[in-house]
């Protein structure tokens, strides 16, 4: 059976407004649908192929990208910016004034930004002035009190990072605990040049000794060593990349999860024993979280600390990688 041809030159349909809806804005893109009892004020700007569901209210200083869905019962107040391909769940609440008072108005509302591809779950509350970064997911009922980094999954009150999203599937990353095979060795995990090391272990009645030899195990001469410990389990470390510095990580006590990201591929690994280590070359975005209360993460670095050597913005990191 032959597939029907698609007429790409055919103009997109004009915006549709349900007879019971009110759309006062003249800046609404083709194919956008405004459903019953929704109200869009004159200054709002809405992109193409959006879906504005029943009982949605959109104020004047609101900007919405293309293909974004705003489900029932949502109010978008002045200062809210929604990117393209954003999903806003039913009854999600946005705020634009950190100290609201009746009949007292801000000269300029706080700017709240939901970046492209992000999703906000039903009944979530977003405090004013925050940024929910690309492809992040806010769980249902979460109360977001701080910015959410790209691809992060947050939940709870206050919202905390509970996972990360796999860019290839759009689903939550599954933590990989790489098991020892026949003994010590190096395993390529398929993200940039990052490698998982199963280190030599020597055990007798006096205890256990794990060894990291240079350069056989640690593929650089360390210039710095630091230990991360006492991290509350809900907090996140890292969230940056290095331009030229390589690192070698292992948990000498307790456990934590590590997310490695080369700008295209992402993987989550667990470090839960001194003989399990991770080599991270430069230009890998690195996140550590899910720390146990007794975790002590030991990091060997190939260079001394230099602030200008860090990349702390994920979009900038991807730009740097793409330019190579």
VENGI-V455485 format. One record per helix or strand. SS is the DSSP state (helix for helix, strand for strand). FROM is the first residue (numbers start at 1). TO is the last residue. Records with the same first field share a line. If there is no record, write none. Layout:
BEGIN
SS->FROM-TO  FROM-TO
END
This chain:
BEGIN
strand->16-17  22-23  28-28  33-34  39-40  45-46  51-52  57-58  63-64  69-70  75-76  80-82  87-88  93-94  101-101  104-104  112-114  119-120  125-126  131-132  137-138  143-144  148-148  152-155  157-157  160-165  172-172  176-176  185-188  195-198  200-204  207-211  214-214  218-218  224-229  237-242  247-253  256-261  266-271  276-280  285-289  296-301  310-311
helix->307-309  314-322
END
